[in-house]
Amino acid sequence: MNLTQLSETYRDSAVHITERMGALRAAARTAEDPEEARQLRARIAALRPLLQEANELSVMLAHYYDRSYHKNEKYTV
């Protein structure tokens, strides 16, 4: 697997996470129990950093060998 393929994998993961967050938001809106709605919102909040990281890694890996691309310092050794 090369970096371009790995980038696509992260992009696909980001799409799945986004879809899951949408489903959780819809469930939270229709939840009748306030505790259930709170738990759903907590699950959404837990997915947010994963989505951000998947998006960042997808971009970084797609442009890893581009000389003009300024890499995210969070992922630089």
All heavy atoms as a GROMACS GRO file, in nm:
protein
  624
    1MET      N    1   0.085  -0.117   0.000
    1MET     CA    2   0.000   0.000   0.000
    1MET      C    3   0.090   0.124   0.000
    1MET      O    4   0.181   0.135   0.080
    1MET     CB    5  -0.089  -0.002   0.124
    1MET     CG    6  -0.175   0.122   0.138
    1MET     SD    7  -0.288   0.118   0.277
    1MET     CE    8  -0.418   0.017   0.213
    2ASN      N    9   0.063   0.215  -0.092
    2ASN     CA   10   0.142   0.338  -0.096
    2ASN      C   11   0.066   0.451  -0.024
    2ASN      O   12  -0.047   0.432   0.022
    2ASN     CB   13   0.178   0.376  -0.239
    2ASN     CG   14   0.057   0.404  -0.326
    2ASN    OD1   15  -0.044   0.456  -0.279
    2ASN    ND2   16   0.067   0.371  -0.453
    3LEU      N   17   0.130   0.566  -0.014
    3LEU     CA   18   0.071   0.676   0.062
    3LEU      C   19  -0.057   0.730   0.000
    3LEU      O   20  -0.148   0.772   0.071
    3LEU     CB   21   0.173   0.788   0.080
    3LEU     CG   22   0.293   0.755   0.167
    3LEU    CD1   23   0.385   0.874   0.178
    3LEU    CD2   24   0.251   0.707   0.303
    4THR      N   25  -0.067   0.725  -0.132
    4THR     CA   26  -0.190   0.770  -0.198
    4THR      C   27  -0.307   0.679  -0.162
    4THR      O   28  -0.417   0.726  -0.132
    4THR     CB   29  -0.170   0.773  -0.351
    4THR    OG1   30  -0.060   0.859  -0.381
    4THR    CG2   31  -0.294   0.823  -0.421
    5GLN      N   32  -0.282   0.551  -0.161
    5GLN     CA   33  -0.386   0.457  -0.123
    5GLN      C   34  -0.424   0.472   0.024
    5GLN      O   35  -0.542   0.466   0.060
    5GLN     CB   36  -0.341   0.313  -0.149
    5GLN     CG   37  -0.323   0.281  -0.295
    5GLN     CD   38  -0.250   0.150  -0.317
    5GLN    OE1   39  -0.162   0.114  -0.237
    5GLN    NE2   40  -0.284   0.081  -0.424
    6LEU      N   41  -0.325   0.496   0.107
    6LEU     CA   42  -0.352   0.517   0.249
    6LEU      C   43  -0.433   0.645   0.269
    6LEU      O   44  -0.525   0.650   0.353
    6LEU     CB   45  -0.221   0.523   0.326
    6LEU     CG   46  -0.230   0.517   0.477
    6LEU    CD1   47  -0.305   0.394   0.524
    6LEU    CD2   48  -0.089   0.518   0.536
    7SER      N   49  -0.402   0.747   0.190
    7SER     CA   50  -0.478   0.872   0.195
    7SER      C   51  -0.625   0.847   0.161
    7SER      O   52  -0.715   0.900   0.227
    7SER     CB   53  -0.418   0.973   0.097
    7SER     OG   54  -0.501   1.085   0.084
    8GLU      N   55  -0.649   0.766   0.059
    8GLU     CA   56  -0.787   0.734   0.020
    8GLU      C   57  -0.860   0.657   0.130
    8GLU      O   58  -0.979   0.678   0.153
    8GLU     CB   59  -0.786   0.655  -0.111
    8GLU     CG   60  -0.740   0.738  -0.229
    8GLU     CD   61  -0.713   0.654  -0.353
    8GLU    OE1   62  -0.735   0.530  -0.349
    8GLU    OE2   63  -0.670   0.713  -0.453
    9THR      N   64  -0.787   0.571   0.199
    9THR     CA   65  -0.845   0.496   0.310
    9THR      C   66  -0.889   0.591   0.421
    9THR      O   67  -0.999   0.576   0.476
    9THR     CB   68  -0.744   0.393   0.364
    9THR    OG1   69  -0.705   0.306   0.258
    9THR    CG2   70  -0.802   0.312   0.477
   10TYR      N   71  -0.804   0.688   0.453
   10TYR     CA   72  -0.842   0.786   0.555
   10TYR      C   73  -0.960   0.871   0.508
   10TYR      O   74  -1.049   0.904   0.587
   10TYR     CB   75  -0.723   0.878   0.589
   10TYR     CG   76  -0.631   0.817   0.692
   10TYR    CD1   77  -0.505   0.771   0.658
   10TYR    CD2   78  -0.670   0.806   0.826
   10TYR    CE1   79  -0.420   0.716   0.751
   10TYR    CE2   80  -0.585   0.752   0.920
   10TYR     CZ   81  -0.460   0.706   0.883
   10TYR     OH   82  -0.377   0.651   0.976
   11ARG      N   83  -0.964   0.905   0.380
   11ARG     CA   84  -1.076   0.982   0.327
   11ARG      C   85  -1.206   0.903   0.337
   11ARG      O   86  -1.310   0.956   0.377
   11ARG     CB   87  -1.049   1.022   0.181
   11ARG     CG   88  -1.147   1.125   0.130
   11ARG     CD   89  -1.114   1.176  -0.010
   11ARG     NE   90  -0.972   1.197  -0.032
   11ARG     CZ   91  -0.900   1.131  -0.125
   11ARG    NH1   92  -0.957   1.046  -0.206
   11ARG    NH2   93  -0.772   1.155  -0.140
   12ASP      N   94  -1.200   0.774   0.305
   12ASP     CA   95  -1.317   0.687   0.318
   12ASP      C   96  -1.363   0.678   0.464
   12ASP      O   97  -1.483   0.681   0.493
   12ASP     CB   98  -1.288   0.547   0.264
   12ASP     CG   99  -1.269   0.544   0.114
   12ASP    OD1  100  -1.310   0.641   0.046
   12ASP    OD2  101  -1.213   0.444   0.064
   13SER      N  102  -1.267   0.669   0.555
   13SER     CA  103  -1.300   0.664   0.697
   13SER      C  104  -1.370   0.792   0.740
   13SER      O  105  -1.466   0.789   0.817
   13SER     CB  106  -1.174   0.644   0.781
   13SER     OG  107  -1.119   0.517   0.757
   14ALA      N  108  -1.321   0.905   0.690
   14ALA     CA  109  -1.382   1.034   0.724
   14ALA      C  110  -1.527   1.039   0.675
   14ALA      O  111  -1.615   1.090   0.744
   14ALA     CB  112  -1.302   1.149   0.665
   15VAL      N  113  -1.552   0.984   0.558
   15VAL     CA  114  -1.688   0.981   0.504
   15VAL      C  115  -1.778   0.896   0.594
   15VAL      O  116  -1.890   0.936   0.627
   15VAL     CB  117  -1.689   0.928   0.359
   15VAL    CG1  118  -1.830   0.897   0.312
   15VAL    CG2  119  -1.623   1.028   0.266
   16HIS      N  120  -1.729   0.781   0.636
   16HIS     CA  121  -1.808   0.693   0.723
   16HIS      C  122  -1.834   0.759   0.859
   16HIS      O  123  -1.945   0.748   0.912
   16HIS     CB  124  -1.739   0.559   0.742
   16HIS     CG  125  -1.733   0.475   0.619
   16HIS    ND1  126  -1.844   0.438   0.547
   16HIS    CD2  127  -1.628   0.423   0.552
   16HIS    CE1  128  -1.809   0.366   0.443
   16HIS    NE2  129  -1.677   0.356   0.443
   17ILE      N  130  -1.734   0.825   0.912
   17ILE     CA  131  -1.752   0.894   1.041
   17ILE      C  132  -1.855   1.005   1.026
   17ILE      O  133  -1.942   1.022   1.112
   17ILE     CB  134  -1.617   0.948   1.093
   17ILE    CG1  135  -1.524   0.833   1.128
   17ILE    CG2  136  -1.639   1.039   1.214
   17ILE    CD1  137  -1.380   0.876   1.156
   18THR      N  138  -1.848   1.081   0.917
   18THR     CA  139  -1.945   1.188   0.892
   18THR      C  140  -2.086   1.131   0.882
   18THR      O  141  -2.181   1.188   0.940
   18THR     CB  142  -1.909   1.263   0.763
   18THR    OG1  143  -1.778   1.317   0.777
   18THR    CG2  144  -2.008   1.375   0.734
   19GLU      N  145  -2.102   1.022   0.811
   19GLU     CA  146  -2.233   0.959   0.799
   19GLU      C  147  -2.285   0.912   0.935
   19GLU      O  148  -2.402   0.930   0.968
   19GLU     CB  149  -2.227   0.841   0.702
   19GLU     CG  150  -2.207   0.882   0.558
   19GLU     CD  151  -2.177   0.765   0.466
   19GLU    OE1  152  -2.158   0.651   0.516
   19GLU    OE2  153  -2.173   0.787   0.344
   20ARG      N  154  -2.197   0.854   1.015
   20ARG     CA  155  -2.237   0.806   1.147
   20ARG      C  156  -2.277   0.923   1.236
   20ARG      O  157  -2.376   0.915   1.310
   20ARG     CB  158  -2.122   0.726   1.211
   20ARG     CG  159  -2.154   0.672   1.347
   20ARG     CD  160  -2.266   0.570   1.338
   20ARG     NE  161  -2.296   0.521   1.471
   20ARG     CZ  162  -2.417   0.485   1.510
   20ARG    NH1  163  -2.518   0.487   1.427
   20ARG    NH2  164  -2.436   0.444   1.633
   21MET      N  165  -2.202   1.032   1.230
   21MET     CA  166  -2.236   1.150   1.309
   21MET      C  167  -2.373   1.204   1.267
   21MET      O  168  -2.451   1.246   1.353
   21MET     CB  169  -2.128   1.257   1.295
   21MET     CG  170  -1.999   1.221   1.366
   21MET     SD  171  -1.864   1.337   1.334
   21MET     CE  172  -1.922   1.480   1.424
   22GLY      N  173  -2.403   1.203   1.139
   22GLY     CA  174  -2.533   1.247   1.091
   22GLY      C  175  -2.645   1.159   1.145
   22GLY      O  176  -2.750   1.209   1.186
   23ALA      N  177  -2.622   1.028   1.146
   23ALA     CA  178  -2.723   0.936   1.199
   23ALA      C  179  -2.743   0.959   1.349
   23ALA      O  180  -2.856   0.956   1.398
   23ALA     CB  181  -2.681   0.792   1.172
   24LEU      N  182  -2.634   0.982   1.420
   24LEU     CA  183  -2.645   1.008   1.564
   24LEU      C  184  -2.717   1.140   1.591
   24LEU      O  185  -2.796   1.150   1.685
   24LEU     CB  186  -2.506   1.008   1.629
   24LEU     CG  187  -2.436   0.873   1.637
   24LEU    CD1  188  -2.292   0.891   1.682
   24LEU    CD2  189  -2.511   0.778   1.729
   25ARG      N  190  -2.690   1.243   1.509
   25ARG     CA  191  -2.760   1.371   1.526
   25ARG      C  192  -2.910   1.354   1.504
   25ARG      O  193  -2.991   1.409   1.580
   25ARG     CB  194  -2.706   1.474   1.427
   25ARG     CG  195  -2.579   1.538   1.470
   25ARG     CD  196  -2.542   1.656   1.378
   25ARG     NE  197  -2.406   1.693   1.403
   25ARG     CZ  198  -2.302   1.658   1.328
   25ARG    NH1  199  -2.321   1.590   1.217
   25ARG    NH2  200  -2.180   1.694   1.360
   26ALA      N  201  -2.946   1.279   1.402
   26ALA     CA  202  -3.088   1.255   1.375
   26ALA      C  203  -3.153   1.179   1.491
   26ALA      O  204  -3.265   1.212   1.532
   26ALA     CB  205  -3.104   1.176   1.245
   27ALA      N  206  -3.082   1.082   1.543
   27ALA     CA  207  -3.135   1.005   1.656
   27ALA      C  208  -3.148   1.093   1.780
   27ALA      O  209  -3.246   1.082   1.855
   27ALA     CB  210  -3.046   0.885   1.686
   28ALA      N  211  -3.053   1.183   1.801
   28ALA     CA  212  -3.059   1.273   1.917
   28ALA      C  213  -3.176   1.370   1.905
   28ALA      O  214  -3.239   1.404   2.006
   28ALA     CB  215  -2.928   1.349   1.931
   29ARG      N  216  -3.204   1.414   1.783
   29ARG     CA  217  -3.318   1.506   1.764
   29ARG      C  218  -3.451   1.440   1.792
   29ARG      O  219  -3.544   1.504   1.840
   29ARG     CB  220  -3.317   1.561   1.621
   29ARG     CG  221  -3.221   1.676   1.599
   29ARG     CD  222  -3.247   1.745   1.467
   29ARG     NE  223  -3.234   1.657   1.351
   29ARG     CZ  224  -3.122   1.636   1.284
   29ARG    NH1  225  -3.011   1.698   1.319
   29ARG    NH2  226  -3.120   1.555   1.180
   30THR      N  227  -3.460   1.312   1.761
   30THR     CA  228  -3.587   1.242   1.778
   30THR      C  229  -3.598   1.167   1.910
   30THR      O  230  -3.703   1.109   1.939
   30THR     CB  231  -3.610   1.144   1.661
   30THR    OG1  232  -3.504   1.048   1.661
   30THR    CG2  233  -3.616   1.217   1.529
   31ALA      N  234  -3.491   1.165   1.987
   31ALA     CA  235  -3.493   1.093   2.115
   31ALA      C  236  -3.590   1.160   2.212
   31ALA      O  237  -3.588   1.282   2.229
   31ALA     CB  238  -3.353   1.088   2.175
   32GLU      N  239  -3.673   1.080   2.272
   32GLU     CA  240  -3.769   1.133   2.368
   32GLU      C  241  -3.710   1.141   2.508
   32GLU      O  242  -3.750   1.226   2.587
   32GLU     CB  243  -3.895   1.046   2.367
   32GLU     CG  244  -3.969   1.054   2.235
   32GLU     CD  245  -4.094   0.967   2.234
   32GLU    OE1  246  -4.138   0.924   2.342
   32GLU    OE2  247  -4.145   0.945   2.124
   33ASP      N  248  -3.617   1.054   2.536
   33ASP     CA  249  -3.552   1.053   2.667
   33ASP      C  250  -3.434   1.150   2.666
   33ASP      O  251  -3.342   1.136   2.584
   33ASP     CB  252  -3.504   0.911   2.697
   33ASP     CG  253  -3.437   0.898   2.832
   33ASP    OD1  254  -3.459   0.984   2.919
   33ASP    OD2  255  -3.361   0.799   2.850
   34PRO      N  256  -3.432   1.248   2.755
   34PRO     CA  257  -3.321   1.344   2.758
   34PRO      C  258  -3.185   1.279   2.784
   34PRO      O  259  -3.083   1.323   2.731
   34PRO     CB  260  -3.357   1.440   2.872
   34PRO     CG  261  -3.501   1.418   2.899
   34PRO     CD  262  -3.536   1.282   2.853
   35GLU      N  263  -3.183   1.173   2.864
   35GLU     CA  264  -3.057   1.104   2.893
   35GLU      C  265  -3.004   1.035   2.768
   35GLU      O  266  -2.884   1.038   2.740
   35GLU     CB  267  -3.077   1.002   3.006
   35GLU     CG  268  -2.954   0.923   3.040
   35GLU     CD  269  -2.836   1.007   3.086
   35GLU    OE1  270  -2.855   1.121   3.131
   35GLU    OE2  271  -2.721   0.959   3.075
   36GLU      N  272  -3.093   0.975   2.691
   36GLU     CA  273  -3.052   0.911   2.566
   36GLU      C  274  -2.997   1.015   2.468
   36GLU      O  275  -2.895   0.994   2.404
   36GLU     CB  276  -3.171   0.839   2.502
   36GLU     CG  277  -3.135   0.769   2.372
   36GLU     CD  278  -3.256   0.706   2.305
   36GLU    OE1  279  -3.366   0.709   2.360
   36GLU    OE2  280  -3.237   0.654   2.193
   37ALA      N  281  -3.062   1.131   2.459
   37ALA     CA  282  -3.016   1.239   2.372
   37ALA      C  283  -2.878   1.287   2.417
   37ALA      O  284  -2.790   1.313   2.333
   37ALA     CB  285  -3.116   1.353   2.372
   38ARG      N  286  -2.856   1.296   2.548
   38ARG     CA  287  -2.727   1.340   2.600
   38ARG      C  288  -2.618   1.239   2.565
   38ARG      O  289  -2.508   1.276   2.524
   38ARG     CB  290  -2.734   1.357   2.752
   38ARG     CG  291  -2.606   1.415   2.813
   38ARG     CD  292  -2.598   1.393   2.961
   38ARG     NE  293  -2.592   1.254   2.999
   38ARG     CZ  294  -2.484   1.174   2.988
   38ARG    NH1  295  -2.373   1.222   2.934
   38ARG    NH2  296  -2.486   1.049   3.027
   39GLN      N  297  -2.650   1.110   2.577
   39GLN     CA  298  -2.553   1.006   2.542
   39GLN      C  299  -2.519   1.009   2.394
   39GLN      O  300  -2.404   0.990   2.355
   39GLN     CB  301  -2.606   0.869   2.582
   39GLN     CG  302  -2.610   0.848   2.732
   39GLN     CD  303  -2.674   0.715   2.770
   39GLN    OE1  304  -2.730   0.645   2.686
   39GLN    NE2  305  -2.667   0.682   2.897
   40LEU      N  306  -2.618   1.033   2.311
   40LEU     CA  307  -2.594   1.042   2.167
   40LEU      C  308  -2.505   1.161   2.134
   40LEU      O  309  -2.414   1.152   2.051
   40LEU     CB  310  -2.727   1.049   2.091
   40LEU     CG  311  -2.810   0.921   2.093
   40LEU    CD1  312  -2.950   0.949   2.042
   40LEU    CD2  313  -2.743   0.812   2.014
   41ARG      N  314  -2.530   1.274   2.198
   41ARG     CA  315  -2.446   1.393   2.176
   41ARG      C  316  -2.303   1.367   2.224
   41ARG      O  317  -2.207   1.415   2.163
   41ARG     CB  318  -2.506   1.515   2.244
   41ARG     CG  319  -2.629   1.569   2.173
   41ARG     CD  320  -2.672   1.704   2.225
   41ARG     NE  321  -2.701   1.704   2.368
   41ARG     CZ  322  -2.820   1.674   2.422
   41ARG    NH1  323  -2.921   1.642   2.344
   41ARG    NH2  324  -2.837   1.677   2.553
   42ALA      N  325  -2.288   1.290   2.332
   42ALA     CA  326  -2.154   1.256   2.380
   42ALA      C  327  -2.081   1.167   2.279
   42ALA      O  328  -1.960   1.183   2.258
   42ALA     CB  329  -2.164   1.186   2.516
   43ARG      N  330  -2.154   1.077   2.216
   43ARG     CA  331  -2.093   0.992   2.114
   43ARG      C  332  -2.050   1.075   1.993
   43ARG      O  333  -1.945   1.051   1.934
   43ARG     CB  334  -2.189   0.882   2.073
   43ARG     CG  335  -2.206   0.777   2.183
   43ARG     CD  336  -2.318   0.681   2.157
   43ARG     NE  337  -2.299   0.603   2.037
   43ARG     CZ  338  -2.392   0.524   1.986
   43ARG    NH1  339  -2.509   0.512   2.044
   43ARG    NH2  340  -2.368   0.456   1.876
   44ILE      N  341  -2.130   1.174   1.958
   44ILE     CA  342  -2.095   1.265   1.848
   44ILE      C  343  -1.968   1.341   1.884
   44ILE      O  344  -1.876   1.354   1.802
   44ILE     CB  345  -2.210   1.362   1.817
   44ILE    CG1  346  -2.330   1.285   1.760
   44ILE    CG2  347  -2.165   1.471   1.721
   44ILE    CD1  348  -2.458   1.366   1.755
   45ALA      N  349  -1.962   1.390   2.006
   45ALA     CA  350  -1.844   1.465   2.050
   45ALA      C  351  -1.719   1.378   2.048
   45ALA      O  352  -1.609   1.426   2.017
   45ALA     CB  353  -1.868   1.521   2.190
   46ALA      N  354  -1.733   1.250   2.078
   46ALA     CA  355  -1.619   1.158   2.077
   46ALA      C  356  -1.571   1.132   1.934
   46ALA      O  357  -1.453   1.104   1.911
   46ALA     CB  358  -1.655   1.027   2.145
   47LEU      N  359  -1.661   1.141   1.838
   47LEU     CA  360  -1.624   1.116   1.698
   47LEU      C  361  -1.558   1.237   1.631
   47LEU      O  362  -1.485   1.222   1.533
   47LEU     CB  363  -1.747   1.076   1.616
   47LEU     CG  364  -1.801   0.936   1.643
   47LEU    CD1  365  -1.931   0.914   1.568
   47LEU    CD2  366  -1.699   0.831   1.605
   48ARG      N  367  -1.583   1.357   1.684
   48ARG     CA  368  -1.528   1.479   1.622
   48ARG      C  369  -1.376   1.476   1.606
   48ARG      O  370  -1.326   1.506   1.498
   48ARG     CB  371  -1.572   1.602   1.700
   48ARG     CG  372  -1.677   1.678   1.630
   48ARG     CD  373  -1.713   1.809   1.700
   48ARG     NE  374  -1.858   1.815   1.701
   48ARG     CZ  375  -1.934   1.809   1.807
   48ARG    NH1  376  -1.882   1.802   1.926
   48ARG    NH2  377  -2.065   1.812   1.797
   49PRO      N  378  -1.299   1.442   1.709
   49PRO     CA  379  -1.153   1.438   1.691
   49PRO      C  380  -1.108   1.332   1.591
   49PRO      O  381  -1.011   1.352   1.518
   49PRO     CB  382  -1.097   1.407   1.830
   49PRO     CG  383  -1.210   1.416   1.924
   49PRO     CD  384  -1.336   1.419   1.848
   50LEU      N  385  -1.180   1.221   1.586
   50LEU     CA  386  -1.146   1.118   1.488
   50LEU      C  387  -1.168   1.167   1.346
   50LEU      O  388  -1.086   1.139   1.257
   50LEU     CB  389  -1.230   0.992   1.512
   50LEU     CG  390  -1.209   0.922   1.646
   50LEU    CD1  391  -1.306   0.806   1.661
   50LEU    CD2  392  -1.067   0.874   1.658
   51LEU      N  393  -1.276   1.241   1.326
   51LEU     CA  394  -1.304   1.297   1.194
   51LEU      C  395  -1.197   1.397   1.154
   51LEU      O  396  -1.145   1.394   1.043
   51LEU     CB  397  -1.442   1.362   1.192
   51LEU     CG  398  -1.482   1.432   1.062
   51LEU    CD1  399  -1.486   1.333   0.947
   51LEU    CD2  400  -1.617   1.500   1.080
   52GLN      N  401  -1.161   1.484   1.246
   52GLN     CA  402  -1.059   1.584   1.217
   52GLN      C  403  -0.926   1.518   1.183
   52GLN      O  404  -0.860   1.554   1.085
   52GLN     CB  405  -1.040   1.678   1.336
   52GLN     CG  406  -0.934   1.783   1.311
   52GLN     CD  407  -0.917   1.878   1.429
   52GLN    OE1  408  -0.994   1.876   1.523
   52GLN    NE2  409  -0.816   1.959   1.423
   53GLU      N  410  -0.888   1.417   1.260
   53GLU     CA  411  -0.762   1.349   1.236
   53GLU      C  412  -0.763   1.274   1.102
   53GLU      O  413  -0.665   1.277   1.028
   53GLU     CB  414  -0.734   1.251   1.350
   53GLU     CG  415  -0.597   1.191   1.346
   53GLU     CD  416  -0.568   1.114   1.472
   53GLU    OE1  417  -0.518   1.174   1.568
   53GLU    OE2  418  -0.598   0.993   1.473
   54ALA      N  419  -0.874   1.209   1.071
   54ALA     CA  420  -0.883   1.137   0.943
   54ALA      C  421  -0.870   1.235   0.826
   54ALA      O  422  -0.801   1.206   0.728
   54ALA     CB  423  -1.015   1.061   0.935
   55ASN      N  424  -0.936   1.350   0.835
   55ASN     CA  425  -0.926   1.451   0.729
   55ASN      C  426  -0.784   1.505   0.716
   55ASN      O  427  -0.731   1.517   0.606
   55ASN     CB  428  -1.025   1.565   0.752
   55ASN     CG  429  -1.166   1.526   0.718
   55ASN    OD1  430  -1.191   1.453   0.623
   55ASN    ND2  431  -1.260   1.574   0.796
   56GLU      N  432  -0.722   1.536   0.829
   56GLU     CA  433  -0.586   1.591   0.827
   56GLU      C  434  -0.487   1.490   0.769
   56GLU      O  435  -0.402   1.526   0.687
   56GLU     CB  436  -0.543   1.631   0.967
   56GLU     CG  437  -0.614   1.754   1.021
   56GLU     CD  438  -0.584   1.780   1.168
   56GLU    OE1  439  -0.522   1.694   1.235
   56GLU    OE2  440  -0.626   1.887   1.217
   57LEU      N  441  -0.498   1.366   0.813
   57LEU     CA  442  -0.405   1.264   0.763
   57LEU      C  443  -0.428   1.234   0.616
   57LEU      O  444  -0.331   1.210   0.541
   57LEU     CB  445  -0.419   1.136   0.846
   57LEU     CG  446  -0.360   1.145   0.986
   57LEU    CD1  447  -0.400   1.023   1.068
   57LEU    CD2  448  -0.210   1.160   0.982
   58SER      N  449  -0.551   1.238   0.572
   58SER     CA  450  -0.580   1.216   0.431
   58SER      C  451  -0.511   1.321   0.345
   58SER      O  452  -0.446   1.289   0.245
   58SER     CB  453  -0.731   1.220   0.408
   58SER     OG  454  -0.759   1.214   0.271
   59VAL      N  455  -0.522   1.446   0.384
   59VAL     CA  456  -0.460   1.554   0.308
   59VAL      C  457  -0.308   1.544   0.314
   59VAL      O  458  -0.239   1.556   0.213
   59VAL     CB  459  -0.508   1.692   0.360
   59VAL    CG1  460  -0.427   1.805   0.300
   59VAL    CG2  461  -0.656   1.710   0.332
   60MET      N  462  -0.256   1.519   0.434
   60MET     CA  463  -0.110   1.514   0.448
   60MET      C  464  -0.051   1.400   0.364
   60MET      O  465   0.049   1.419   0.295
   60MET     CB  466  -0.071   1.492   0.594
   60MET     CG  467   0.080   1.496   0.614
   60MET     SD  468   0.134   1.439   0.774
   60MET     CE  469   0.110   1.263   0.759
   61LEU      N  470  -0.114   1.284   0.367
   61LEU     CA  471  -0.060   1.171   0.292
   61LEU      C  472  -0.075   1.191   0.141
   61LEU      O  473   0.010   1.147   0.064
   61LEU     CB  474  -0.128   1.042   0.336
   61LEU     CG  475  -0.094   0.998   0.478
   61LEU    CD1  476  -0.180   0.879   0.519
   61LEU    CD2  477   0.054   0.966   0.491
   62ALA      N  478  -0.183   1.256   0.101
   62ALA     CA  479  -0.202   1.281  -0.043
   62ALA      C  480  -0.095   1.374  -0.098
   62ALA      O  481  -0.057   1.365  -0.215
   62ALA     CB  482  -0.340   1.340  -0.067
   63HIS      N  483  -0.044   1.464  -0.014
   63HIS     CA  484   0.054   1.563  -0.059
   63HIS      C  485   0.192   1.542   0.002
   63HIS      O  486   0.275   1.632   0.001
   63HIS     CB  487   0.005   1.704  -0.023
   63HIS     CG  488  -0.124   1.738  -0.088
   63HIS    ND1  489  -0.134   1.770  -0.221
   63HIS    CD2  490  -0.250   1.744  -0.038
   63HIS    CE1  491  -0.260   1.794  -0.250
   63HIS    NE2  492  -0.332   1.778  -0.141
   64TYR      N  493   0.217   1.424   0.055
   64TYR     CA  494   0.339   1.400   0.130
   64TYR      C  495   0.466   1.432   0.052
   64TYR      O  496   0.561   1.488   0.107
   64TYR     CB  497   0.344   1.254   0.177
   64TYR     CG  498   0.455   1.226   0.272
   64TYR    CD1  499   0.442   1.258   0.406
   64TYR    CD2  500   0.575   1.168   0.229
   64TYR    CE1  501   0.545   1.234   0.496
   64TYR    CE2  502   0.678   1.143   0.318
   64TYR     CZ  503   0.662   1.177   0.450
   64TYR     OH  504   0.764   1.154   0.539
   65TYR      N  505   0.469   1.400  -0.075
   65TYR     CA  506   0.589   1.422  -0.155
   65TYR      C  507   0.589   1.552  -0.234
   65TYR      O  508   0.685   1.581  -0.305
   65TYR     CB  509   0.613   1.304  -0.249
   65TYR     CG  510   0.646   1.177  -0.175
   65TYR    CD1  511   0.556   1.070  -0.170
   65TYR    CD2  512   0.766   1.164  -0.107
   65TYR    CE1  513   0.588   0.955  -0.101
   65TYR    CE2  514   0.797   1.049  -0.036
   65TYR     CZ  515   0.708   0.945  -0.033
   65TYR     OH  516   0.738   0.831   0.036
   66ASP      N  517   0.484   1.633  -0.220
   66ASP     CA  518   0.481   1.763  -0.288
   66ASP      C  519   0.574   1.858  -0.214
   66ASP      O  520   0.555   1.886  -0.096
   66ASP     CB  521   0.339   1.821  -0.288
   66ASP     CG  522   0.242   1.737  -0.368
   66ASP    OD1  523   0.288   1.647  -0.441
   66ASP    OD2  524   0.121   1.761  -0.357
   67ARG      N  525   0.672   1.909  -0.283
   67ARG     CA  526   0.769   1.999  -0.219
   67ARG      C  527   0.705   2.128  -0.168
   67ARG      O  528   0.744   2.182  -0.067
   67ARG     CB  529   0.881   2.034  -0.316
   67ARG     CG  530   0.972   1.919  -0.345
   67ARG     CD  531   1.085   1.965  -0.437
   67ARG     NE  532   1.168   1.855  -0.475
   67ARG     CZ  533   1.283   1.824  -0.415
   67ARG    NH1  534   1.325   1.896  -0.315
   67ARG    NH2  535   1.352   1.720  -0.455
   68SER      N  536   0.604   2.176  -0.238
   68SER     CA  537   0.544   2.304  -0.200
   68SER      C  538   0.440   2.290  -0.089
   68SER      O  539   0.392   2.390  -0.036
   68SER     CB  540   0.478   2.369  -0.322
   68SER     OG  541   0.374   2.286  -0.370
   69TYR      N  542   0.404   2.168  -0.052
   69TYR     CA  543   0.302   2.147   0.050
   69TYR      C  544   0.361   2.165   0.189
   69TYR      O  545   0.462   2.104   0.224
   69TYR     CB  546   0.240   2.008   0.036
   69TYR     CG  547   0.135   1.980   0.140
   69TYR    CD1  548   0.013   2.045   0.139
   69TYR    CD2  549   0.158   1.889   0.242
   69TYR    CE1  550  -0.083   2.020   0.235
   69TYR    CE2  551   0.063   1.863   0.339
   69TYR     CZ  552  -0.057   1.929   0.334
   69TYR     OH  553  -0.151   1.905   0.430
   70HIS      N  554   0.299   2.250   0.269
   70HIS     CA  555   0.342   2.271   0.407
   70HIS      C  556   0.271   2.168   0.494
   70HIS      O  557   0.150   2.175   0.515
   70HIS     CB  558   0.310   2.413   0.454
   70HIS     CG  559   0.350   2.439   0.594
   70HIS    ND1  560   0.482   2.450   0.632
   70HIS    CD2  561   0.277   2.454   0.706
   70HIS    CE1  562   0.488   2.471   0.762
   70HIS    NE2  563   0.365   2.474   0.810
   71LYS      N  564   0.345   2.073   0.545
   71LYS     CA  565   0.287   1.964   0.623
   71LYS      C  566   0.237   2.013   0.759
   71LYS      O  567   0.292   2.105   0.817
   71LYS     CB  568   0.389   1.853   0.642
   71LYS     CG  569   0.425   1.784   0.513
   71LYS     CD  570   0.537   1.684   0.534
   71LYS     CE  571   0.576   1.617   0.407
   71LYS     NZ  572   0.628   1.702   0.305
   72ASN      N  573   0.133   1.948   0.806
   72ASN     CA  574   0.081   1.978   0.939
   72ASN      C  575   0.186   1.939   1.042
   72ASN      O  576   0.227   1.823   1.049
   72ASN     CB  577  -0.048   1.900   0.960
   72ASN     CG  578  -0.121   1.940   1.087
   72ASN    OD1  579  -0.060   1.983   1.184
   72ASN    ND2  580  -0.252   1.923   1.084
   73GLU      N  581   0.228   2.031   1.124
   73GLU     CA  582   0.336   2.007   1.219
   73GLU      C  583   0.295   1.907   1.327
   73GLU      O  584   0.380   1.847   1.392
   73GLU     CB  585   0.380   2.139   1.281
   73GLU     CG  586   0.447   2.229   1.180
   73GLU     CD  587   0.485   2.364   1.238
   73GLU    OE1  588   0.471   2.382   1.361
   73GLU    OE2  589   0.528   2.448   1.160
   74LYS      N  590   0.166   1.888   1.345
   74LYS     CA  591   0.119   1.792   1.444
   74LYS      C  592   0.164   1.650   1.408
   74LYS      O  593   0.184   1.568   1.496
   74LYS     CB  594  -0.035   1.799   1.452
   74LYS     CG  595  -0.091   1.706   1.555
   74LYS     CD  596  -0.236   1.721   1.592
   74LYS     CE  597  -0.337   1.749   1.492
   74LYS     NZ  598  -0.475   1.743   1.541
   75TYR      N  599   0.181   1.622   1.280
   75TYR     CA  600   0.216   1.489   1.235
   75TYR      C  601   0.359   1.480   1.184
   75TYR      O  602   0.395   1.384   1.117
   75TYR     CB  603   0.119   1.444   1.124
   75TYR     CG  604  -0.024   1.446   1.171
   75TYR    CD1  605  -0.112   1.543   1.125
   75TYR    CD2  606  -0.071   1.353   1.262
   75TYR    CE1  607  -0.243   1.546   1.169
   75TYR    CE2  608  -0.201   1.356   1.307
   75TYR     CZ  609  -0.286   1.452   1.259
   75TYR     OH  610  -0.415   1.456   1.302
   76THR      N  611   0.442   1.577   1.216
   76THR     CA  612   0.580   1.578   1.172
   76THR      C  613   0.670   1.537   1.287
   76THR      O  614   0.654   1.583   1.400
   76THR     CB  615   0.621   1.719   1.122
   76THR    OG1  616   0.530   1.757   1.020
   76THR    CG2  617   0.761   1.718   1.066
   77VAL      N  618   0.765   1.451   1.258
   77VAL     CA  619   0.858   1.403   1.361
   77VAL      C  620   0.975   1.496   1.369
   77VAL      O  621   1.028   1.545   1.276
   77VAL     CB  622   0.906   1.260   1.331
   77VAL    CG1  623   1.002   1.213   1.436
   77VAL    CG2  624   0.789   1.167   1.321
   0.00000   0.00000   0.00000
